[in-house]
Amino acid sequence: MAEYIESLSLLAEKFGRLEGVGKKSAMRMAFSVLELEHEEAEDFARAILDAKEKIHLCPICQNLTDREICPICADENRDHALICVVRDARAVLAMEKVREYRGTYHVLHGLISPMNGISPDQLKIKELLLRVDDPEHPVDEIIVATNPTVEGEATAMYLSKLLRPLGVQVTRLAYGVPVGADLEYADEITLFRALEGRREV
Amino acid sequence: MAEYIESLSLLAEKFGRLEGVGKKSAMRMAFSVLELEHEEAEDFARAILDAKEKIHLCPICQNLTDREICPICADENRDHALICVVRDARAVLAMEKVREYRGTYHVLHGLISPMNGISPDQLKIKELLLRVDDPEHPVDEIIVATNPTVEGEATAMYLSKLLRPLGVQVTRLAYGVPVGADLEYADEITLFRALEGRREV
């Protein structure tokens, strides 16, 4: 039946192109659009175009922004000598939720992955080196906060080798058991890393 | 951070208005829109407006369609003396997947629910009676295929009382254990209904 309602299946197909949206969810969302008020549907369409048009990369940290320079790079109260390197804009979102971090960011837009044909020159690493090289804004420490996966580790290693000779301290987020988790369900590697990184209480 | 990228959070908010989309999924989809090609984003926006503009209710069965009369009602090869009554357009979709049903449909656009303040006159029941009353297209049987929930049952009961006096056979989908399911996980009411409806093999 859905294929009979051409404009509905076309809309479902568009939803299905978004990351993590399966066929069933896409169809459910398409139906849901039909239940919106006419004005709401127009606002939705406009929001898609607006986001696409206005959002670009911050020329400093490469994070997404709809201003000339993103609000974090523009914030005088943040520590510009401290840079947290992350894979994507979503990771910035996660870090900012903590509200404890007062440094800046650098978004790589990917991780080094020879398996997927992603080499360092496809990431925003040149832009990071330019920041480290800028004599007006010296960088003291770079926290590599890429995911604790094979690609995340490889990227961290690569950056560390690249940056240490430039006199920058390179650190990595601590590994360990997630707060509130049950030890029983932690995998062995996490437990091993948690043990390795143990601290006196 | 997301609140800083105004156009992104606005877009996420629009996704969040759709049924079954939580805050996290909405944000993930908004980010995902940014990764679309410019043209794809424009197509997406247009698909929303198109669907909203072109899709209306079939004047006969009240199902969603972008034609004057929906393809099922317009199909001469289907049995117009048999009407399957469903809650919404999604149920039609589910039934059509079976490919065994060759009758027509009638979409109620809801179920009777005094708890939620939904009374029979808010549903497309008048339109169903008009179809039953049409001497040019006599109706033999109405299958009430509303969900096996309290509201679905109440609606089935109501329709049955309304339609039987008009000389129409009113039936209900069979209850039972879902094919491929494990008896261990079936609830007691389903098992009881399956037992009640047992058949000789």
HADDOCK unambig.tbl for C-alpha pairs under 7 A between the chains (distance, minus, plus):
assign (segid A and resid 1 and name CA) (segid B and resid 93 and name CA) 5.64 0.50 0.50
assign (segid A and resid 1 and name CA) (segid B and resid 96 and name CA) 6.31 0.50 0.50
assign (segid A and resid 2 and name CA) (segid B and resid 93 and name CA) 6.47 0.50 0.50
assign (segid A and resid 4 and name CA) (segid B and resid 71 and name CA) 6.89 0.50 0.50
assign (segid A and resid 5 and name CA) (segid B and resid 65 and name CA) 5.49 0.50 0.50
assign (segid A and resid 5 and name CA) (segid B and resid 66 and name CA) 5.79 0.50 0.50
assign (segid A and resid 7 and name CA) (segid B and resid 47 and name CA) 6.89 0.50 0.50
assign (segid A and resid 7 and name CA) (segid B and resid 50 and name CA) 6.46 0.50 0.50
assign (segid A and resid 7 and name CA) (segid B and resid 51 and name CA) 4.98 0.50 0.50
assign (segid A and resid 8 and name CA) (segid B and resid 51 and name CA) 5.68 0.50 0.50
assign (segid A and resid 10 and name CA) (segid B and resid 47 and name CA) 6.68 0.50 0.50
assign (segid A and resid 11 and name CA) (segid B and resid 47 and name CA) 5.19 0.50 0.50
assign (segid A and resid 11 and name CA) (segid B and resid 48 and name CA) 6.31 0.50 0.50
assign (segid A and resid 11 and name CA) (segid B and resid 51 and name CA) 6.92 0.50 0.50
assign (segid A and resid 14 and name CA) (segid B and resid 44 and name CA) 5.70 0.50 0.50
assign (segid A and resid 18 and name CA) (segid B and resid 29 and name CA) 6.02 0.50 0.50
assign (segid A and resid 18 and name CA) (segid B and resid 32 and name CA) 5.54 0.50 0.50
assign (segid A and resid 18 and name CA) (segid B and resid 33 and name CA) 6.74 0.50 0.50
assign (segid A and resid 19 and name CA) (segid B and resid 29 and name CA) 6.59 0.50 0.50
assign (segid A and resid 19 and name CA) (segid B and resid 32 and name CA) 5.84 0.50 0.50
assign (segid A and resid 29 and name CA) (segid B and resid 18 and name CA) 6.03 0.50 0.50
assign (segid A and resid 29 and name CA) (segid B and resid 19 and name CA) 6.57 0.50 0.50
assign (segid A and resid 32 and name CA) (segid B and resid 18 and name CA) 5.55 0.50 0.50
assign (segid A and resid 32 and name CA) (segid B and resid 19 and name CA) 5.83 0.50 0.50
assign (segid A and resid 33 and name CA) (segid B and resid 18 and name CA) 6.73 0.50 0.50
assign (segid A and resid 34 and name CA) (segid B and resid 52 and name CA) 5.70 0.50 0.50
assign (segid A and resid 41 and name CA) (segid B and resid 48 and name CA) 6.70 0.50 0.50
assign (segid A and resid 41 and name CA) (segid B and resid 49 and name CA) 6.65 0.50 0.50
assign (segid A and resid 42 and name CA) (segid B and resid 49 and name CA) 6.54 0.50 0.50
assign (segid A and resid 44 and name CA) (segid B and resid 14 and name CA) 5.68 0.50 0.50
assign (segid A and resid 45 and name CA) (segid B and resid 45 and name CA) 4.29 0.50 0.50
assign (segid A and resid 45 and name CA) (segid B and resid 46 and name CA) 7.00 0.50 0.50
assign (segid A and resid 45 and name CA) (segid B and resid 48 and name CA) 6.31 0.50 0.50
assign (segid A and resid 45 and name CA) (segid B and resid 49 and name CA) 6.91 0.50 0.50
assign (segid A and resid 46 and name CA) (segid B and resid 45 and name CA) 7.00 0.50 0.50
assign (segid A and resid 47 and name CA) (segid B and resid 7 and name CA) 6.90 0.50 0.50
assign (segid A and resid 47 and name CA) (segid B and resid 10 and name CA) 6.68 0.50 0.50
assign (segid A and resid 47 and name CA) (segid B and resid 11 and name CA) 5.17 0.50 0.50
assign (segid A and resid 48 and name CA) (segid B and resid 11 and name CA) 6.30 0.50 0.50
assign (segid A and resid 48 and name CA) (segid B and resid 41 and name CA) 6.69 0.50 0.50
assign (segid A and resid 48 and name CA) (segid B and resid 45 and name CA) 6.31 0.50 0.50
assign (segid A and resid 49 and name CA) (segid B and resid 41 and name CA) 6.66 0.50 0.50
assign (segid A and resid 49 and name CA) (segid B and resid 42 and name CA) 6.55 0.50 0.50
assign (segid A and resid 49 and name CA) (segid B and resid 45 and name CA) 6.92 0.50 0.50
assign (segid A and resid 50 and name CA) (segid B and resid 7 and name CA) 6.46 0.50 0.50
assign (segid A and resid 51 and name CA) (segid B and resid 7 and name CA) 4.97 0.50 0.50
assign (segid A and resid 51 and name CA) (segid B and resid 8 and name CA) 5.68 0.50 0.50
assign (segid A and resid 51 and name CA) (segid B and resid 11 and name CA) 6.93 0.50 0.50
assign (segid A and resid 52 and name CA) (segid B and resid 34 and name CA) 5.68 0.50 0.50
assign (segid A and resid 65 and name CA) (segid B and resid 5 and name CA) 5.50 0.50 0.50
assign (segid A and resid 66 and name CA) (segid B and resid 5 and name CA) 5.79 0.50 0.50
assign (segid A and resid 71 and name CA) (segid B and resid 4 and name CA) 6.92 0.50 0.50
assign (segid A and resid 93 and name CA) (segid B and resid 1 and name CA) 5.63 0.50 0.50
assign (segid A and resid 93 and name CA) (segid B and resid 2 and name CA) 6.48 0.50 0.50
assign (segid A and resid 96 and name CA) (segid B and resid 1 and name CA) 6.36 0.50 0.50
